[in-house]
C-alpha cells in the first residue's frame, strides 16, 4: 500500500487521467474530489462489496440446473433445425425446365 500525505487543495494523479484532490479536512472526515473519465466506475468500498456479493449470489442462484438443461435442449433443437434447412436446399444451377 502506498501511503501519501496531502493537505487541502493538494492532489495525486493515478495513471494518466485520474486526479484525486483533497478538498477539505474537517474533524475525522476528509472530503475528496475525483476527476476521472466517465467510463470509470467509482464506488465507496462498502457499496462495491455489496454489489459484488449480490452479483455472486445472483450467479449462484439465478439459473436452476433443470432450466439450464431445458434451455440447452431448445438451443440444440433450434441449431439442428436451422442447419438441416440449409443443407436440404439445393443450389440453383441456372437451368430452367
N, C-alpha and C positions, 0 to 999 in steps of 0.2 A: 504494500500500500504506500502510495506517495503521500506525504504529509506536507502541506504548504501553509504558510501564514500569510494572510491577506487582511488588509484594512478596508474600511468603507471606500467605495469607488475604485477599488483595485480589482483586476480581473485575472483569469487564467484562460489560456487557449487550449482546446482539446482538438487534436488533429489539425486540419486546415480551416475548418469552418464552424467550430462550436466555441462560443465565448461564454464563460460563466463569470458574472460580476457580482461582487459583494455590494448590495445596495445600502444596507444598514445593519448594524448590530444593536439589538435592543434587549437588554437583560440576557436571558439564556436563549434568545432566538436570533437567528441570522437570516436576513432576507436576501435571497439570491435572485439575480436576473439571468436567464439563459437565452442566448441568441443562437439558434440552430436552424438548419433548413427544415421546411415543413414536413418533409418525408421522414424525419426522425421522430420516434415516439418517446416522450419524456413522461415518466410516472414517478410519483412518490413510491418509495420502496414497499410500503405496506399495501398499496394498491396493486403494484406489479405482482407481488406474491399472491394476492387474492385472485388476480386474473390467471396466473399460472396454475394455481390449484384448481380453479374452475375449469380451465381447459383440459387439464389432466383428467379430471373427473368426467368430463363430457366424452372424452375419447374412450375411457374405460366402460362407461355405462350407456352410451348412446345407441349402439347397434348390437342387438341380440344375435347370437350365432345363427339361430334358425332364420332370422330375417336376412342376414348376410348370405346364407346359403341359397335362399329363395331368390335374392337379387342376382346372385351369380348364375343360377339356372336360367333366369329370364334373359340375362345378357348373352349367355351362351346360345340360347334358342334364337335370339334376335340375330346374332352373328351368323349362325348356321342358315337362317332364312335369307339374309342378305347375300351371303356368298353363294348359296345354292341358286338364287335367282340370276346372279351374274354369270354363273357357269352354264346355265341352261340356255341363255341367249346365244343364238348362232350369229357369227359375224356376217355382215352383209357382203355379198360378192359383187354387187353392181349389175348382175344379170336380171332381166325381167322375163317371166314366163309368158 
